[in-house]
Amino acid sequence: MRTYTTLIIFIIFAIGSFWLLQDTNKQTTEDQKSASRFPDYFMENFSITNLDIKGQPESVLQAKKMLHYADDDSAELELPFLKVIRENSSVTLRAEHATFFKQENTLYLRDNVIIHRAASHEASQEASSQAQTELTIYTDYLKINTLTNIAETDKAAKIKTPQAEITSMGLIFDNKKATLKLNSKVKGIYETTH
Protein backbone atom coordinates (compact mmCIF):
# COMPACT_ATOMS: atom_id res chain seq x y z
CA MET A 1 0.00 0.00 0.00
CA ARG A 2 2.86 2.32 0.86
CA THR A 3 4.43 1.69 -2.56
CA TYR A 4 1.19 2.65 -4.32
CA THR A 5 0.88 5.85 -2.27
CA THR A 6 4.48 6.80 -3.10
CA LEU A 7 3.88 6.02 -6.78
CA ILE A 8 0.70 8.15 -6.86
CA ILE A 9 2.49 11.07 -5.16
CA PHE A 10 5.36 10.73 -7.65
CA ILE A 11 2.93 10.71 -10.65
CA ILE A 12 1.09 13.79 -9.32
CA PHE A 13 4.43 15.53 -8.78
CA ALA A 14 5.58 14.59 -12.33
CA ILE A 15 2.34 15.84 -13.93
CA GLY A 16 2.51 19.08 -11.91
CA SER A 17 6.14 19.61 -12.93
CA PHE A 18 5.32 18.94 -16.59
CA TRP A 19 2.38 21.37 -16.47
CA LEU A 20 4.53 24.05 -14.77
CA LEU A 21 7.28 23.58 -17.37
CA GLN A 22 4.77 23.85 -20.26
CA ASP A 23 3.23 27.00 -18.74
CA THR A 24 6.70 28.55 -18.26
CA ASN A 25 7.69 27.72 -21.87
CA LYS A 26 4.43 29.21 -23.16
CA GLN A 27 4.98 32.41 -21.15
CA THR A 28 8.60 32.66 -22.41
CA THR A 29 7.44 32.29 -26.04
CA GLU A 30 4.77 34.98 -25.54
CA ASP A 31 7.34 37.29 -23.93
CA GLN A 32 9.73 36.75 -26.87
CA LYS A 33 6.96 37.53 -29.37
CA SER A 34 5.95 40.73 -27.58
CA ALA A 35 9.61 41.75 -27.25
CA SER A 36 10.15 41.22 -30.97
CA ARG A 37 7.20 43.55 -31.72
CA PHE A 38 8.87 46.41 -29.94
CA PRO A 39 9.67 49.08 -32.56
CA ASP A 40 13.36 49.44 -33.36
CA TYR A 41 12.86 53.09 -34.34
CA PHE A 42 10.13 55.68 -34.72
CA MET A 43 9.56 59.11 -36.27
CA GLU A 44 7.03 61.83 -35.54
CA ASN A 45 5.72 64.63 -37.79
CA PHE A 46 8.06 63.74 -40.63
CA SER A 47 8.24 64.19 -44.39
CA ILE A 48 10.27 62.02 -46.80
CA THR A 49 10.80 63.07 -50.43
CA ASN A 50 11.82 60.48 -53.03
CA LEU A 51 13.64 61.89 -56.08
CA ASP A 52 13.74 60.53 -59.64
CA ILE A 53 16.96 60.10 -61.66
CA LYS A 54 16.80 63.77 -62.73
CA GLY A 55 16.67 64.91 -59.10
CA GLN A 56 13.02 65.95 -59.31
CA PRO A 57 10.49 65.01 -56.59
CA GLU A 58 8.75 61.74 -57.49
CA SER A 59 6.84 61.14 -54.26
CA VAL A 60 6.40 62.70 -50.83
CA LEU A 61 5.37 60.76 -47.72
CA GLN A 62 4.23 62.56 -44.58
CA ALA A 63 2.77 61.16 -41.35
CA LYS A 64 2.06 62.15 -37.79
CA LYS A 65 3.89 59.08 -36.50
CA MET A 66 5.71 55.98 -37.79
CA LEU A 67 6.78 52.89 -35.85
CA HIS A 68 9.19 50.49 -37.58
CA TYR A 69 9.37 46.80 -36.60
CA ALA A 70 12.50 44.79 -37.38
CA ASP A 71 10.94 41.32 -37.08
CA ASP A 72 9.01 41.66 -40.37
CA ASP A 73 10.49 44.97 -41.66
CA SER A 74 7.08 46.65 -41.45
CA ALA A 75 6.07 50.19 -40.58
CA GLU A 76 2.88 51.37 -38.87
CA LEU A 77 1.84 54.90 -39.89
CA GLU A 78 -0.57 57.29 -38.19
CA LEU A 79 -2.33 59.86 -40.42
CA PRO A 80 -0.26 59.05 -43.52
CA PHE A 81 -0.32 61.33 -46.57
CA LEU A 82 1.38 60.22 -49.79
CA LYS A 83 1.72 62.33 -52.94
CA VAL A 84 2.90 60.62 -56.15
CA ILE A 85 3.97 63.14 -58.77
CA ARG A 86 3.64 62.27 -62.46
CA GLU A 87 4.58 64.26 -65.56
CA ASN A 88 1.03 65.40 -66.33
CA SER A 89 -0.80 64.76 -63.07
CA SER A 90 -0.43 63.79 -59.41
CA VAL A 91 -2.14 61.33 -57.07
CA THR A 92 -2.54 61.82 -53.32
CA LEU A 93 -3.50 59.19 -50.77
CA ARG A 94 -4.50 59.76 -47.16
CA ALA A 95 -5.92 57.64 -44.35
CA GLU A 96 -6.05 57.44 -40.59
CA HIS A 97 -3.78 54.38 -40.41
CA ALA A 98 -1.47 52.44 -42.71
CA THR A 99 0.89 49.47 -42.60
CA PHE A 100 3.76 49.07 -45.06
CA PHE A 101 5.46 45.69 -45.61
CA LYS A 102 8.75 46.31 -47.39
CA GLN A 103 9.36 42.69 -48.43
CA GLU A 104 5.91 42.48 -50.06
CA ASN A 105 6.06 46.04 -51.48
CA THR A 106 2.54 46.40 -50.12
CA LEU A 107 0.86 49.32 -48.38
CA TYR A 108 -2.40 48.75 -46.49
CA LEU A 109 -4.47 51.89 -45.81
CA ARG A 110 -7.29 51.76 -43.26
CA ASP A 111 -10.05 54.06 -41.99
CA ASN A 112 -11.26 57.06 -44.03
CA VAL A 113 -9.07 56.32 -47.04
CA ILE A 114 -9.10 58.97 -49.79
CA ILE A 115 -7.34 58.74 -53.16
CA HIS A 116 -7.36 61.90 -55.24
CA ARG A 117 -6.03 62.05 -58.79
CA ALA A 118 -5.75 65.59 -60.14
CA ALA A 119 -6.83 66.25 -63.71
CA SER A 120 -3.98 65.95 -66.17
CA HIS A 121 -2.75 69.13 -67.87
CA GLU A 122 -4.31 67.98 -71.16
CA ALA A 123 -7.70 67.47 -69.47
CA SER A 124 -7.69 70.97 -68.04
CA GLN A 125 -6.81 72.48 -71.45
CA GLU A 126 -8.78 70.35 -73.91
CA ALA A 127 -10.36 66.94 -74.32
CA SER A 128 -7.98 64.33 -75.68
CA SER A 129 -7.71 60.55 -75.60
CA GLN A 130 -4.74 60.79 -73.19
CA ALA A 131 -6.45 63.26 -70.85
CA GLN A 132 -7.36 62.16 -67.32
CA THR A 133 -10.17 63.90 -65.47
CA GLU A 134 -10.12 64.58 -61.76
CA LEU A 135 -10.99 61.47 -59.74
CA THR A 136 -11.57 60.91 -56.01
CA ILE A 137 -12.12 57.53 -54.34
CA TYR A 138 -13.41 57.10 -50.77
CA THR A 139 -13.25 53.78 -48.89
CA ASP A 140 -12.28 52.32 -45.50
CA TYR A 141 -9.62 49.87 -46.71
CA LEU A 142 -7.16 49.86 -49.59
CA LYS A 143 -4.29 47.54 -50.52
CA ILE A 144 -1.63 49.06 -52.78
CA ASN A 145 1.20 47.26 -54.58
CA THR A 146 3.91 49.92 -54.64
CA LEU A 147 5.73 48.31 -57.60
CA THR A 148 2.76 48.02 -59.95
CA ASN A 149 0.82 51.06 -58.61
CA ILE A 150 -2.33 48.96 -58.42
CA ALA A 151 -4.77 49.73 -55.59
CA GLU A 152 -7.63 47.43 -54.68
CA THR A 153 -10.33 46.95 -52.08
CA ASP A 154 -13.15 44.50 -51.46
CA LYS A 155 -14.97 47.04 -49.26
CA ALA A 156 -17.59 49.60 -50.24
CA ALA A 157 -16.17 52.51 -52.25
CA LYS A 158 -17.47 55.83 -53.58
CA ILE A 159 -15.95 57.31 -56.76
CA LYS A 160 -16.44 60.95 -57.70
CA THR A 161 -15.52 62.74 -60.93
CA PRO A 162 -16.73 66.15 -62.18
CA GLN A 163 -19.49 64.36 -64.16
CA ALA A 164 -20.32 61.30 -62.02
CA GLU A 165 -20.76 59.83 -58.58
CA ILE A 166 -20.58 56.03 -58.38
CA THR A 167 -20.71 53.49 -55.55
CA SER A 168 -19.30 49.98 -55.79
CA MET A 169 -18.53 46.99 -53.62
CA GLY A 170 -14.84 46.59 -54.33
CA LEU A 171 -12.63 48.05 -57.04
CA ILE A 172 -9.22 47.84 -58.71
CA PHE A 173 -7.47 51.11 -59.64
CA ASP A 174 -4.41 50.89 -61.92
CA ASN A 175 -2.65 54.25 -61.71
CA LYS A 176 -0.11 53.43 -64.46
CA LYS A 177 -2.74 52.39 -67.01
CA ALA A 178 -5.29 54.93 -65.68
CA THR A 179 -8.01 52.27 -65.45
CA LEU A 180 -10.66 51.67 -62.82
CA LYS A 181 -12.52 48.34 -62.52
CA LEU A 182 -15.63 48.22 -60.33
CA ASN A 183 -16.34 44.77 -58.87
CA SER A 184 -20.03 44.54 -57.93
CA LYS A 185 -23.20 46.33 -56.76
CA VAL A 186 -22.37 49.32 -58.94
CA LYS A 187 -24.75 52.29 -58.78
CA GLY A 188 -24.21 55.81 -60.00
CA ILE A 189 -25.32 59.16 -61.36
CA TYR A 190 -23.80 60.62 -64.52
CA GLU A 191 -24.35 64.22 -65.62
CA THR A 192 -23.84 65.26 -69.23
CA THR A 193 -21.97 68.49 -69.90
CA HIS A 194 -24.20 69.93 -72.66
Residue, then its C-alpha position, 0 to 999 in steps of 0.5 A: m500500500r505504501t508503494y502505491t501511495t508513493l507512486i501516486i504522489f510521484i505521478i502527481f508531482a511529475i504531472g505538476s512539474f510537466w504542467l509548470l514547465q509547459d506553462t513557463n515555456k508558453q509564457t517565455t514564447e509569448d514574452q519573446k513575441s511581444a519583445s520582438r514587436f517592440p519598434d526598433y525606431f520611430m519618427e514623428n511629424f516627418s516628411i520624406t521626399n523620393l527623387d527621380i533620376k533627374g533629381q526631381p520630386e517623385s513622391v512625398l510621404q508625410a505622417k504624424k507618427m511611424l513605428h518600424y518593426a525589425d521582425d518583419d520589416s514593417a512600418e505602422l503609420e498614423l495619419p499618412f499622406l502620400k503624394v505621387i507626382r507624375e509628368n502630367s498629373s499627381v495622385t494623393l492618398r490619405a488615411e487614418h492608419a497604414t501598414f507598409f510591408k517592405q518585403e511584399n512592397t505592399l501598403y495597407l491603408r485603413d479608416n477614411v481612405i481617400i485617393h485623389r487624382a488631379a486632372s492631367h494638364e491635357a484634361s484641363q486644357e482640352a479633351s484628348s484621348q490621353a487626358q485624365t479627369e479629376l478622380t476621387i475615391y473614398t473607402d475604408y480599406l485599400k491595398i496598394n502594390t507599390l511596384t505596380n501602382i495597383a490599388e484594390t479593395d473588397k470594401a464599399a467605395k465611392i468614386k467621384t468625378p466632375q461628371a459622375e458619382i458612383t458606388s461599388m462593392g470593391l474596385i481595382f485602380d491601376n494608376k499606371k494604365a489609368t483604369l478603374k474596374l468596379n467589382s459589384k453592386v455598382k450604382g451611379i449618377y452621370e451628368t452630361t456636360h451639354 
